[in-house]
Amino acid sequence: IYCALTILDVIFLLAGGMNLFESVCHALGTAGTGGFGVKNDSYGSYSPYLQNVTTVFMLLFGVNFSCYYLLLLRQLRGVFRDEELRTYVGIVLGSILLITLNLQGYYDTLGETVRHAAFQVASIVTTTGYATVDFDLWPSFSKTILLCLMVVGASAGSTGGGLKVGRLLLLIKGLRRNIRQMLNPRKVDLVRNNGNVVDERILANTNAYLAAYVLIVFGVFAIISLDGFSTGTNFSAVLACFNNIGPGLELVGPACNYSAYSSFSKLVLSWAMLAGRLEIFPMLILFSRDTWKK
């Protein structure tokens, strides 16, 4: 599935006039949500067609690959009933709509506004990191939405990073159940996902993951703040690195880079990138004293 989507992406890029070398580079950067391009302005100088193609494929690679497997088995009902997929689509469409409304007057036409909004939403929520414009110049509301999308990330079982939509769903359902149990202490309330009961150990692991996520984000944020940059720069840098996105805001925005940070801060951010990509726990185990005692 991964190879087929990558080859399909290359074909569509070639059809838009991109040469073979750039098509392969960008398709691989899209498939692995790596985000590295061959031009300094990322996707800014490419045609609207090429930008739209990449928007679609970034979103496709942010979908749980088990949905594609169900499609191959012709189990369409299972795909459409998938709660994570519906939530993922809802988050993407809602974010595009809100940013488009907030960007009124920034671009010449509505089509151009929607194109840039859709591209950046797809790029951030799938943790790819491409850019068509310097979104650090957008209004605060639009940038706030992008920051939230950095945390949410793509679907579980996709090539994207972040907290993952699947975990977010379980956290919300767990919170809702706790509120219900406070109102009705004797009621037995099970958490279900796609109609199946979720094991309590999975819920506990999800809560533990969130706790580790928050502690690491604020720990790294505090450490790199020693370099003296603004809160917006440091916080977006941590989110961008920990969630494997790339560009953040202000001094680490899409038109800038991380060169201003000290060598120590770069090492800390590098560790954050590895921890985020490896789902946190392997890196915590690696640096645990109990691991090396054994």
PAMIKE-89021 format. One record per residue: residue in one letter; residue number from 0; x, y, z of N, C-alpha, C in turn. Coordinates in nm, 3 decimals, m for minus. Each point is the difference from the previous one (the first is absolute). Layout:
! residues N
  aa    i     n_px     n_py     n_pz    ca_px    ca_py    ca_pz     c_px     c_py     c_pz
   A  NUM        X        Y        Z        X        Y        Z        X        Y        Z
...
! end
This chain:
! residues 294
  aa    i     n_px     n_py     n_pz    ca_px    ca_py    ca_pz     c_px     c_py     c_pz
   I    0    0.084   m0.121    0.000   m0.084    0.121    0.000    0.088    0.126    0.000
   Y    1    0.102   m0.004    0.085    0.092    0.114    0.009    0.067    0.025   m0.134
   C    2    0.053   m0.104   m0.061    0.069    0.013   m0.129   m0.096    0.044   m0.111
   A    3   m0.121   m0.055    0.001   m0.097    0.033   m0.104   m0.039    0.148    0.008
   L    4   m0.024    0.050    0.120   m0.035    0.141    0.016    0.116    0.092   m0.039
   T    5    0.122   m0.042    0.032    0.118    0.081   m0.035    0.017    0.009   m0.151
   I    6   m0.013   m0.114   m0.068    0.012   m0.001   m0.147   m0.110    0.082   m0.064
   L    7   m0.121   m0.012    0.056   m0.112    0.078   m0.052    0.025    0.150    0.016
   D    8    0.059    0.037    0.112    0.034    0.140    0.023    0.101    0.049   m0.103
   V    9    0.102   m0.081   m0.028    0.101    0.036   m0.101   m0.066    0.022   m0.136
   I   10   m0.092   m0.088   m0.037   m0.067    0.010   m0.130   m0.078    0.131   m0.012
   F   11   m0.075    0.034    0.107   m0.078    0.124   m0.003    0.091    0.124   m0.004
   L   12    0.113   m0.006    0.070    0.093    0.113   m0.004    0.063    0.015   m0.137
   L   13    0.034   m0.112   m0.062    0.056    0.004   m0.136   m0.102    0.058   m0.098
   A   14   m0.127   m0.034    0.021   m0.105    0.051   m0.088   m0.016    0.151    0.012
   G   15    0.045    0.056    0.112   m0.009    0.145    0.019    0.123    0.075   m0.046
   G   16    0.094   m0.070   m0.062    0.118    0.067   m0.054    0.122   m0.004    0.088
   M   17   m0.006   m0.061    0.116    0.118   m0.012    0.087    0.093   m0.106   m0.057
   N   18    0.131    0.024    0.002    0.092   m0.099   m0.056    0.009   m0.123    0.090
   L   19    0.061   m0.106   m0.053    0.001   m0.128    0.069    0.071    0.008    0.134
   F   20    0.116    0.064    0.003    0.077    0.009    0.125   m0.081    0.069    0.110
   E   21   m0.057    0.115   m0.032   m0.078    0.074    0.100   m0.127   m0.075    0.037
   S   22   m0.059   m0.069   m0.097   m0.122   m0.077    0.028    0.028   m0.111    0.101
   V   23    0.110   m0.072   m0.020    0.036   m0.109    0.091    0.034    0.055    0.138
   C   24    0.077    0.109    0.005    0.036    0.061    0.128   m0.123    0.044    0.078
   H   25   m0.091    0.068   m0.069   m0.118    0.051    0.070   m0.098   m0.112    0.036
   A   26   m0.009   m0.101   m0.085   m0.089   m0.112    0.032    0.051   m0.075    0.123
   L   27    0.131   m0.019    0.009    0.057   m0.068    0.117   m0.014    0.087    0.125
   G   28    0.017    0.132   m0.018   m0.019    0.091    0.113   m0.144    0.005    0.047
   T   29   m0.093   m0.021   m0.092   m0.142   m0.003    0.035   m0.038   m0.132    0.064
   A   30    0.048   m0.110   m0.059   m0.036   m0.132    0.050    0.050   m0.023    0.142
   G   31    0.123    0.037    0.026    0.056   m0.019    0.133   m0.023    0.117    0.091
   T   32   m0.083    0.096   m0.044   m0.028    0.125    0.073    0.130    0.065    0.046
   G   33    0.102   m0.004   m0.087    0.129    0.061    0.033    0.002    0.148   m0.029
   G   34   m0.060    0.040   m0.114   m0.017    0.141   m0.027    0.116    0.072   m0.065
   F   35    0.113   m0.067   m0.022    0.112    0.068   m0.064   m0.024    0.012   m0.149
   G   36    0.015    0.122   m0.053   m0.013    0.024   m0.143    0.137    0.026   m0.062
   V   37    0.001    0.038   m0.126    0.125    0.027   m0.070    0.017    0.150   m0.025
   K   38   m0.098    0.080    0.045    0.007    0.144   m0.018   m0.008    0.070    0.135
   N   39    0.060    0.117    0.006    0.007    0.073    0.126   m0.137    0.048    0.047
   D   40   m0.094    0.017   m0.093   m0.134    0.046    0.038   m0.098   m0.116    0.011
   S   41    0.053   m0.121    0.015   m0.082   m0.120    0.013   m0.091   m0.016   m0.123
   Y   42   m0.132    0.021    0.016   m0.094   m0.015   m0.112   m0.050    0.133   m0.053
   G   43    0.057    0.110    0.046   m0.052    0.132   m0.033    0.004    0.035   m0.148
   S   44    0.102   m0.049   m0.072    0.016    0.038   m0.141   m0.063   m0.100   m0.096
   Y   45   m0.063   m0.104    0.052   m0.063   m0.099   m0.087   m0.143    0.044   m0.036
   S   46   m0.052   m0.059   m0.105   m0.132    0.038   m0.051   m0.110   m0.042    0.097
   P   47   m0.118    0.065   m0.009   m0.113   m0.040    0.084   m0.035   m0.148   m0.015
   Y   48    0.012   m0.053   m0.122   m0.030   m0.143   m0.022    0.091   m0.087    0.086
   L   49    0.131    0.026   m0.002    0.095   m0.080    0.077   m0.023    0.015    0.150
   Q   50   m0.035    0.120    0.042   m0.030    0.022    0.142   m0.124   m0.079    0.042
   N   51   m0.102    0.000   m0.087   m0.124   m0.074    0.032    0.025   m0.150    0.003
   V   52    0.081   m0.050   m0.093    0.032   m0.143   m0.001    0.068   m0.040    0.130
   T   53    0.096    0.080    0.043    0.072   m0.032    0.123   m0.090    0.013    0.122
   T   54   m0.093    0.094   m0.003   m0.097    0.012    0.110   m0.079   m0.130    0.015
   V   55   m0.047   m0.052   m0.111   m0.080   m0.123    0.002    0.083   m0.117    0.051
   F   56    0.122   m0.014   m0.050    0.081   m0.115    0.039    0.050    0.010    0.144
   M   57    0.025    0.121    0.048    0.036    0.014    0.142   m0.115   m0.051    0.087
   L   58   m0.122    0.037   m0.036   m0.116   m0.044    0.077   m0.020   m0.151   m0.011
   L   59    0.028   m0.055   m0.118   m0.015   m0.145   m0.019    0.099   m0.077    0.086
   F   60    0.122    0.051    0.012    0.100   m0.068    0.082   m0.024    0.023    0.149
   G   61   m0.090    0.092    0.035   m0.037    0.021    0.139   m0.114   m0.088    0.046
   V   62   m0.056   m0.079   m0.092   m0.109   m0.092    0.032    0.057   m0.131    0.054
   N   63   m0.071   m0.061    0.093    0.039   m0.132    0.050    0.003   m0.099   m0.117
   F   64    0.114   m0.066   m0.019    0.016   m0.089   m0.115   m0.092   m0.122    0.005
   S   65   m0.053   m0.031    0.118   m0.096   m0.111    0.008   m0.127    0.031   m0.077
   C   66   m0.031    0.131   m0.016   m0.117    0.039   m0.080    0.020   m0.038   m0.146
   Y   67    0.123    0.018   m0.050    0.029   m0.040   m0.139   m0.009   m0.151   m0.015
   Y   68    0.042   m0.071    0.104   m0.009   m0.146   m0.004   m0.146   m0.046   m0.007
   L   69   m0.085    0.069    0.077   m0.143   m0.032   m0.006   m0.058    0.032   m0.137
   L   70    0.051    0.107   m0.063   m0.046    0.033   m0.135    0.038   m0.110   m0.098
   L   71    0.120   m0.054    0.015    0.044   m0.109   m0.087   m0.087   m0.124    0.019
   L   72   m0.049   m0.017    0.122   m0.089   m0.114    0.029   m0.146    0.033   m0.032
   R   73   m0.023    0.123   m0.054   m0.134    0.047   m0.037   m0.094    0.010    0.119
   Q   74    0.056    0.028    0.117   m0.082    0.018    0.120   m0.024    0.150    0.020
   L   75   m0.078    0.058   m0.090   m0.023    0.144    0.000   m0.071    0.046    0.126
   R   76   m0.090   m0.083    0.051   m0.074    0.039    0.120    0.094    0.018    0.119
   G   77    0.098   m0.088    0.011    0.097    0.011    0.108    0.082    0.127   m0.009
   V   78    0.030    0.042   m0.122    0.077    0.124   m0.020   m0.082    0.121    0.042
   F   79   m0.124    0.008   m0.047   m0.084    0.116    0.030   m0.043    0.005    0.146
   R   80    0.003   m0.114    0.068   m0.039   m0.002    0.142    0.119    0.025    0.092
   D   81    0.119    0.009   m0.056    0.120    0.020    0.081   m0.003    0.137    0.068
   E   82   m0.005    0.001    0.132   m0.013    0.126    0.074    0.122    0.088   m0.016
   E   83    0.118   m0.060   m0.003    0.122    0.079   m0.013    0.005    0.070   m0.135
   L   84   m0.039   m0.069   m0.106    0.001    0.059   m0.134   m0.099    0.116   m0.006
   R   85   m0.119   m0.018    0.055   m0.099    0.108   m0.001    0.048    0.121    0.079
   T   86    0.065   m0.026    0.114    0.052    0.109    0.081    0.112    0.072   m0.073
   Y   87    0.088   m0.077   m0.064    0.112    0.056   m0.077   m0.051    0.091   m0.111
   V   88   m0.097   m0.048   m0.075   m0.058    0.080   m0.109   m0.068    0.124    0.056
   G   89   m0.072   m0.015    0.110   m0.068    0.113    0.061    0.097    0.107    0.048
   I   90    0.111   m0.042    0.061    0.101    0.095    0.047    0.061    0.075   m0.118
   V   91    0.031   m0.072   m0.108    0.061    0.063   m0.118   m0.095    0.100   m0.063
   L   92   m0.123   m0.042   m0.028   m0.096    0.089   m0.066   m0.035    0.120    0.088
   G   93   m0.018   m0.023    0.130   m0.031    0.110    0.089    0.113    0.102    0.009
   S   94    0.124   m0.050    0.004    0.116    0.089    0.007    0.014    0.082   m0.128
   I   95   m0.020   m0.064   m0.115    0.008    0.072   m0.128   m0.105    0.111   m0.006
   L   96   m0.121   m0.032    0.043   m0.108    0.099   m0.002    0.031    0.119    0.090
   L   97    0.045   m0.027    0.122    0.027    0.108    0.095    0.116    0.088   m0.046
   I   98    0.105   m0.062   m0.052    0.115    0.078   m0.046   m0.037    0.080   m0.124
   T   99   m0.079   m0.059   m0.090   m0.043    0.073   m0.119   m0.079    0.124    0.037
   L  100   m0.091   m0.013    0.096   m0.078    0.116    0.046    0.090    0.105    0.065
   N  101    0.100   m0.046    0.073    0.089    0.092    0.070    0.097    0.071   m0.095
   L  102    0.024   m0.060   m0.119    0.097    0.056   m0.095   m0.065    0.090   m0.105
   Q  103   m0.124    0.036    0.020   m0.067    0.086   m0.098    0.076    0.131   m0.018
   G  104    0.033    0.031   m0.126    0.074    0.121   m0.031    0.149   m0.019   m0.010
   Y  105    0.051   m0.117    0.040    0.145   m0.025   m0.007    0.044   m0.037   m0.141
   Y  106   m0.090   m0.063   m0.077    0.034   m0.043   m0.135   m0.105    0.053   m0.098
   D  107    0.034   m0.002   m0.127   m0.083    0.066   m0.101   m0.136   m0.066   m0.019
   T  108   m0.003   m0.133    0.000   m0.125   m0.071   m0.028   m0.031   m0.100    0.110
   L  109   m0.126   m0.043    0.006   m0.040   m0.101    0.097    0.070   m0.133   m0.029
   G  110    0.016   m0.033   m0.130    0.065   m0.125   m0.038    0.143   m0.007    0.051
   E  111    0.072    0.111   m0.012    0.138    0.003    0.047    0.006   m0.013    0.152
   T  112   m0.094    0.063    0.068   m0.005   m0.006    0.145   m0.025   m0.143    0.047
   V  113   m0.098   m0.066   m0.063   m0.031   m0.138    0.036    0.119   m0.092   m0.030
   R  114    0.066    0.025   m0.111    0.115   m0.085   m0.039    0.112    0.008    0.104
   H  115    0.035    0.121    0.041    0.107    0.014    0.099   m0.042   m0.054    0.137
   A  116   m0.126    0.027    0.037   m0.050   m0.050    0.128   m0.001   m0.152    0.003
   A  117   m0.049   m0.061   m0.108   m0.006   m0.146   m0.007    0.140   m0.061    0.001
   F  118    0.092    0.060   m0.073    0.137   m0.053   m0.007    0.064    0.003    0.138
   Q  119   m0.009    0.113    0.070    0.065    0.011    0.129   m0.066   m0.087    0.106
   V  120   m0.132   m0.012   m0.004   m0.068   m0.090    0.093    0.045   m0.143   m0.023
   A  121    0.004   m0.042   m0.127    0.045   m0.136   m0.032    0.145   m0.022    0.042
   S  122    0.083    0.100   m0.025    0.142   m0.011    0.031    0.024   m0.012    0.150
   I  123   m0.073    0.077    0.079    0.021    0.001    0.145   m0.065   m0.120    0.067
   V  124   m0.125   m0.030   m0.035   m0.070   m0.108    0.069    0.063   m0.136   m0.030
   T  125    0.060   m0.015   m0.119    0.068   m0.126   m0.033    0.147    0.004    0.040
   T  126    0.044    0.110    0.059    0.138    0.023    0.046    0.100   m0.012   m0.114
   T  127   m0.041    0.040   m0.122    0.090   m0.005   m0.114    0.098    0.118    0.002
   G  128   m0.052    0.121    0.005    0.086    0.116    0.015    0.027    0.081   m0.125
   Y  129   m0.064   m0.033   m0.112    0.012    0.084   m0.120   m0.071    0.134    0.024
   A  130    0.032    0.098   m0.085   m0.066    0.130    0.010   m0.012    0.064   m0.137
   T  131   m0.111    0.068   m0.024   m0.017    0.077   m0.124    0.017    0.149    0.027
   V  132   m0.023    0.040    0.124    0.013    0.141    0.040    0.061    0.005    0.139
   D  133    0.040    0.119    0.042    0.050    0.019    0.136   m0.120    0.019    0.092
   F  134   m0.049   m0.111    0.056   m0.122    0.009    0.082    0.025    0.070    0.134
   D  135    0.126    0.034    0.030    0.028    0.078    0.119   m0.053    0.142   m0.013
   L  136   m0.032    0.042   m0.124   m0.057    0.133   m0.025   m0.152   m0.001    0.009
   W  137   m0.061   m0.116    0.022   m0.145   m0.011    0.009   m0.049    0.059    0.134
   P  138   m0.132    0.023    0.012   m0.056    0.049    0.127    0.023   m0.100    0.113
   S  139   m0.008    0.049    0.122    0.027   m0.083    0.118   m0.096   m0.120    0.009
   F  140   m0.127    0.021   m0.039   m0.097   m0.109    0.008    0.041   m0.117   m0.089
   S  141    0.043    0.031   m0.123    0.042   m0.105   m0.093    0.124   m0.072    0.051
   K  142    0.094    0.075    0.056    0.121   m0.062    0.053   m0.030   m0.086    0.123
   T  143   m0.098    0.041    0.078   m0.040   m0.079    0.116   m0.059   m0.134   m0.044
   I  144   m0.081    0.002   m0.105   m0.056   m0.124   m0.053    0.113   m0.093   m0.047
   L  145    0.099    0.057   m0.068    0.113   m0.082   m0.046    0.077   m0.058    0.117
   L  146    0.017    0.077    0.107    0.068   m0.052    0.120   m0.078   m0.117    0.060
   C  147   m0.132    0.013    0.004   m0.083   m0.110    0.051    0.012   m0.124   m0.088
   L  148    0.006    0.021   m0.132    0.014   m0.112   m0.092    0.135   m0.069    0.017
   M  149    0.103    0.077    0.038    0.131   m0.060    0.026   m0.010   m0.106    0.109
   V  150   m0.079    0.030    0.102   m0.015   m0.093    0.112   m0.084   m0.120   m0.041
   V  151   m0.111    0.024   m0.071   m0.092   m0.109   m0.037    0.069   m0.101   m0.089
   G  152    0.065    0.046   m0.107    0.068   m0.092   m0.091   m0.096   m0.078   m0.087
   A  153    0.053   m0.103   m0.063   m0.076   m0.081   m0.095   m0.066   m0.118    0.071
   S  154   m0.050   m0.093   m0.079   m0.066   m0.118    0.054    0.102   m0.103    0.047
   A  155   m0.043   m0.085    0.094    0.083   m0.113    0.039    0.010   m0.094   m0.120
   G  156    0.115   m0.064   m0.017    0.016   m0.090   m0.113    0.028    0.071   m0.131
   S  157    0.032    0.131    0.009    0.038    0.077   m0.118    0.151    0.027    0.006
   T  158    0.050    0.076   m0.096    0.142    0.035    0.004    0.024    0.129    0.078
   G  159   m0.105    0.064    0.048    0.012    0.127    0.070    0.036   m0.017    0.146
   G  160    0.038    0.112    0.064    0.035   m0.001    0.141   m0.107    0.067    0.084
   G  161    0.044    0.061    0.112   m0.095    0.068    0.088   m0.064   m0.093    0.101
   L  162   m0.092    0.055    0.077   m0.072   m0.079    0.101   m0.082   m0.110   m0.065
   K  163   m0.053    0.021   m0.116   m0.082   m0.088   m0.082   m0.149    0.017    0.033
   V  164   m0.078   m0.001   m0.105   m0.145    0.020    0.013   m0.062   m0.112    0.082
   G  165    0.050   m0.123   m0.016   m0.054   m0.114    0.075    0.015    0.019    0.150
   R  166    0.117    0.046    0.043    0.021    0.025    0.143   m0.089    0.113    0.048
   L  167   m0.012    0.105   m0.082   m0.084    0.113    0.038   m0.144   m0.046    0.023
   L  168   m0.049   m0.088   m0.086   m0.136   m0.053    0.016   m0.015   m0.075    0.132
   L  169    0.099   m0.085    0.032   m0.007   m0.077    0.125    0.007    0.092    0.121
   L  170    0.082    0.103   m0.007    0.010    0.095    0.111   m0.133    0.073    0.023
   I  171   m0.063    0.041   m0.109   m0.128    0.070    0.011   m0.109   m0.093    0.055
   K  172   m0.002   m0.123   m0.050   m0.100   m0.096    0.047    0.023   m0.036    0.146
   G  173    0.128   m0.013    0.039    0.031   m0.029    0.140   m0.042    0.114    0.091
   L  174    0.023    0.123   m0.044   m0.041    0.117    0.078   m0.152    0.005    0.014
   R  175   m0.069   m0.027   m0.111   m0.147    0.001    0.004   m0.053   m0.106    0.095
   R  176    0.064   m0.119    0.000   m0.045   m0.106    0.090    0.022    0.040    0.146
   N  177    0.115    0.063    0.031    0.026    0.041    0.138   m0.102    0.101    0.049
   I  178   m0.041    0.090   m0.089   m0.102    0.099    0.039   m0.133   m0.070    0.028
   R  179   m0.035   m0.096   m0.086   m0.124   m0.074    0.022    0.003   m0.079    0.130
   Q  180    0.116   m0.060    0.031    0.009   m0.079    0.123   m0.007    0.087    0.124
   M  181    0.046    0.125   m0.013   m0.016    0.092    0.114   m0.147    0.031    0.026
   L  182   m0.077    0.008   m0.108   m0.143    0.028    0.015   m0.078   m0.126    0.040
   N  183    0.047   m0.117   m0.046   m0.067   m0.128    0.031    0.105   m0.100    0.044
   P  184    0.044    0.004    0.127    0.111   m0.082    0.049   m0.020   m0.151   m0.017
   R  185   m0.125   m0.047    0.002   m0.024   m0.145   m0.008   m0.018   m0.049   m0.143
   K  186    0.000    0.090   m0.093   m0.022   m0.040   m0.139    0.127   m0.061   m0.059
   V  187   m0.016   m0.113   m0.070    0.111   m0.064   m0.070    0.004    0.058   m0.142
   D  188    0.104    0.075   m0.029    0.010    0.070   m0.129    0.128   m0.043   m0.070
   L  189   m0.013   m0.068   m0.110    0.115   m0.050   m0.075    0.034    0.095   m0.115
   V  190    0.128    0.012   m0.028    0.044    0.080   m0.113    0.006   m0.088   m0.123
   R  191   m0.065    0.045   m0.107   m0.004   m0.078   m0.124    0.065    0.077   m0.114
   N  192    0.063   m0.075   m0.088    0.059    0.059   m0.120   m0.041   m0.085   m0.120
   N  193   m0.070    0.061   m0.095   m0.055   m0.073   m0.115   m0.088   m0.117    0.044
   G  194   m0.071    0.021    0.111   m0.092   m0.102    0.048    0.063   m0.103    0.091
   N  195    0.132   m0.002    0.012    0.069   m0.099    0.083    0.042    0.062    0.133
   V  196   m0.010   m0.079    0.107    0.040    0.048    0.132    0.152    0.015    0.006
   V  197    0.044    0.114    0.048    0.144    0.027    0.011    0.050   m0.053    0.134
   D  198    0.107   m0.078   m0.003    0.058   m0.056    0.122    0.047    0.112    0.093
   E  199   m0.021   m0.020    0.129    0.039    0.102    0.097    0.151    0.025   m0.001
   R  200    0.080   m0.102   m0.032    0.146    0.019   m0.007    0.037    0.095   m0.113
   I  201   m0.076   m0.006   m0.109    0.026    0.091   m0.112   m0.029    0.143    0.042
   L  202   m0.110    0.020    0.074   m0.034    0.134    0.048    0.106    0.051    0.098
   A  203    0.049   m0.090    0.085    0.104    0.040    0.096    0.129    0.037   m0.073
   N  204    0.035   m0.078   m0.102    0.121    0.030   m0.078   m0.014    0.132   m0.075
   T  205   m0.121    0.028   m0.048   m0.024    0.126   m0.071    0.015    0.119    0.094
   N  206   m0.052   m0.014    0.122    0.015    0.107    0.099    0.146    0.019    0.039
   A  207    0.073   m0.112    0.012    0.142    0.008    0.033    0.078    0.068   m0.113
   Y  208   m0.039   m0.030   m0.124    0.066    0.062   m0.115   m0.022    0.151    0.001
   L  209   m0.123    0.042    0.030   m0.030    0.143    0.006    0.083    0.067    0.110
   A  210    0.011   m0.066    0.115    0.078    0.058    0.110    0.147    0.016   m0.041
   A  211    0.055   m0.104   m0.064    0.139    0.007   m0.046    0.016    0.107   m0.106
   Y  212   m0.098    0.011   m0.089    0.002    0.100   m0.108    0.008    0.141    0.059
   V  213   m0.088    0.030    0.094   m0.005    0.134    0.059    0.128    0.030    0.076
   L  214    0.049   m0.096    0.080    0.121    0.022    0.079    0.121    0.027   m0.089
   I  215    0.013   m0.076   m0.110    0.114    0.018   m0.089   m0.008    0.134   m0.071
   V  216   m0.120    0.035   m0.049   m0.015    0.126   m0.072    0.040    0.118    0.088
   F  217   m0.050    0.002    0.122    0.031    0.114    0.088    0.142   m0.008    0.053
   G  218    0.054   m0.121    0.016    0.139   m0.013    0.042    0.096    0.052   m0.105
   V  219   m0.020   m0.041   m0.124    0.085    0.047   m0.110   m0.019    0.149   m0.021
   F  220   m0.124    0.047    0.011   m0.031    0.143   m0.013    0.077    0.083    0.102
   A  221    0.006   m0.049    0.124    0.072    0.072    0.104    0.150    0.002   m0.028
   I  222    0.053   m0.112   m0.048    0.145   m0.009   m0.025    0.044    0.095   m0.111
   I  223   m0.072   m0.004   m0.115    0.045    0.082   m0.112   m0.030    0.148    0.021
   S  224   m0.086    0.031    0.100   m0.028    0.140    0.031    0.123    0.070    0.056
   L  225    0.101   m0.077    0.042    0.125    0.059    0.050    0.071    0.080   m0.109
   D  226   m0.032   m0.027   m0.127    0.064    0.073   m0.109   m0.053    0.142   m0.014
   G  227   m0.111    0.031    0.066   m0.048    0.137    0.004   m0.092    0.043   m0.112
   F  228   m0.049   m0.094   m0.080   m0.092    0.037   m0.107   m0.142    0.014    0.054
   S  229   m0.091    0.050   m0.084   m0.137    0.026    0.044   m0.074   m0.130    0.033
   T  230   m0.106    0.016    0.079   m0.081   m0.116    0.038   m0.060   m0.068   m0.122
   G  231   m0.050    0.081   m0.097   m0.059   m0.056   m0.121    0.100   m0.081   m0.081
   T  232    0.122    0.051   m0.011    0.105   m0.073   m0.072    0.032   m0.131    0.068
   N  233    0.022    0.005    0.131    0.041   m0.121    0.072   m0.110   m0.105    0.006
   F  234   m0.124    0.045    0.029   m0.109   m0.098    0.012   m0.031   m0.065   m0.134
   S  235   m0.004    0.080   m0.107   m0.027   m0.058   m0.132    0.115   m0.088   m0.046
   A  236    0.123    0.034    0.040    0.116   m0.084   m0.035   m0.011   m0.137    0.064
   V  237   m0.041   m0.001    0.127   m0.016   m0.129    0.070   m0.109   m0.084   m0.064
   L  238   m0.116    0.062   m0.027   m0.110   m0.074   m0.063    0.039   m0.049   m0.139
   A  239    0.070    0.085   m0.076    0.038   m0.037   m0.136    0.099   m0.115    0.000
   C  240    0.093   m0.001    0.096    0.099   m0.107    0.006   m0.059   m0.128    0.061
   F  241   m0.069    0.014    0.112   m0.053   m0.116    0.070   m0.104   m0.074   m0.084
   N  242   m0.076    0.076   m0.080   m0.102   m0.062   m0.085    0.049   m0.022   m0.143
   N  243    0.131    0.021   m0.022    0.064   m0.031   m0.129   m0.058    0.079   m0.117
   I  244   m0.025    0.129    0.021   m0.060    0.082   m0.104    0.105    0.074   m0.080
   G  245    0.089    0.071    0.071    0.104    0.077   m0.068   m0.015    0.148    0.030
   P  246   m0.074    0.075   m0.081   m0.015    0.143    0.026   m0.092    0.030    0.118
   G  247    0.038    0.105    0.076   m0.085    0.046    0.109   m0.047    0.141   m0.030
   L  248    0.013    0.088    0.099   m0.041    0.139   m0.017    0.115    0.093    0.038
   E  249   m0.013    0.123   m0.040    0.097    0.106    0.029    0.140   m0.036   m0.051
   L  250    0.101   m0.013    0.089    0.137   m0.023   m0.046    0.022   m0.138   m0.060
   V  251   m0.094   m0.093    0.020    0.010   m0.133   m0.061   m0.115   m0.023   m0.097
   G  252   m0.054    0.110   m0.056   m0.110   m0.010   m0.095    0.043   m0.059   m0.132
   P  253   m0.092   m0.014   m0.094    0.030   m0.064   m0.128    0.104    0.074   m0.085
   A  254    0.020    0.129    0.029    0.100    0.077   m0.073    0.132    0.010    0.076
   C  255    0.010   m0.070    0.114    0.121    0.007    0.085    0.048   m0.142    0.031
   N  256    0.089   m0.012    0.098    0.051   m0.132    0.039    0.044    0.002    0.146
   Y  257    0.066   m0.106    0.044    0.036   m0.017    0.141    0.145    0.036    0.028
   S  258    0.067    0.065   m0.094    0.143    0.027    0.014    0.034    0.091    0.117
   A  259   m0.095    0.083    0.045    0.028    0.095    0.108    0.012   m0.068    0.136
   Y  260   m0.054   m0.120    0.014    0.006   m0.070    0.129    0.142   m0.047    0.031
   S  261    0.031   m0.009    0.128    0.131   m0.048    0.043    0.017   m0.148   m0.031
   S  262    0.122   m0.047    0.005    0.027   m0.142   m0.028   m0.073   m0.090    0.100
   F  263   m0.004    0.042    0.126   m0.069   m0.080    0.101   m0.148   m0.009   m0.029
   S  264   m0.062    0.113   m0.036   m0.144    0.001   m0.032   m0.029   m0.087   m0.122
   K  265    0.090    0.001   m0.097   m0.018   m0.084   m0.119    0.004   m0.148    0.036
   L  266    0.088   m0.036    0.095    0.006   m0.140    0.044   m0.130   m0.038    0.071
   V  267   m0.051    0.091    0.083   m0.126   m0.027    0.072   m0.115   m0.014   m0.099
   L  268   m0.007    0.089   m0.099   m0.105   m0.008   m0.101    0.015   m0.124   m0.086
   S  269    0.123   m0.043   m0.025    0.024   m0.124   m0.075   m0.054   m0.120    0.078
   W  270    0.024    0.001    0.132   m0.054   m0.107    0.084   m0.153    0.002   m0.005
   A  271   m0.058    0.121    0.002   m0.146    0.012   m0.006   m0.054   m0.056   m0.131
   M  272    0.071    0.023   m0.110   m0.043   m0.055   m0.129   m0.002   m0.152    0.004
   L  273    0.105   m0.059    0.056    0.007   m0.146    0.010   m0.109   m0.055    0.092
   A  274   m0.020    0.068    0.113   m0.103   m0.045    0.094   m0.138    0.006   m0.062
   G  275   m0.029    0.107   m0.074   m0.130    0.012   m0.063   m0.022   m0.102   m0.109
   R  276    0.104   m0.028   m0.077   m0.013   m0.095   m0.111   m0.013   m0.143    0.051
   L  277    0.064   m0.030    0.114   m0.002   m0.136    0.055   m0.109   m0.019    0.105
   E  278   m0.095    0.095    0.005   m0.114   m0.012    0.091    0.043    0.005    0.147
   I  279    0.097    0.077    0.033    0.041    0.039    0.135    0.060   m0.113    0.084
   F  280   m0.075   m0.107    0.023    0.040   m0.101    0.098    0.134   m0.067   m0.030
   P  281    0.032   m0.036   m0.124    0.133   m0.059   m0.026    0.115    0.090    0.044
   M  282   m0.013    0.132   m0.018    0.106    0.092    0.041    0.006    0.012    0.152
   L  283   m0.116   m0.004    0.066    0.000    0.004    0.146    0.062   m0.127    0.057
   I  284   m0.028   m0.113   m0.062    0.059   m0.126    0.045    0.151    0.002   m0.020
   L  285    0.044    0.056   m0.113    0.143    0.006   m0.031    0.077    0.080    0.106
   F  286   m0.062    0.107    0.051    0.068    0.086    0.097   m0.040   m0.031    0.144
   S  287   m0.065   m0.114    0.021   m0.038   m0.040    0.135    0.115   m0.077    0.067
   R  288    0.027    0.030    0.127    0.106   m0.070    0.072   m0.032   m0.148    0.015
   D  289   m0.130   m0.032    0.019   m0.038   m0.140    0.017    0.036   m0.083   m0.123
   T  290   m0.006    0.061   m0.118    0.034   m0.072   m0.123    0.145   m0.046    0.004
   W  291    0.089    0.089    0.039    0.143   m0.030   m0.003    0.044   m0.085    0.119
   K  292   m0.078    0.004    0.112    0.032   m0.087    0.113   m0.018   m0.147   m0.037
   K  293   m0.095   m0.026   m0.088   m0.029   m0.138   m0.040    0.096   m0.048   m0.108
! end
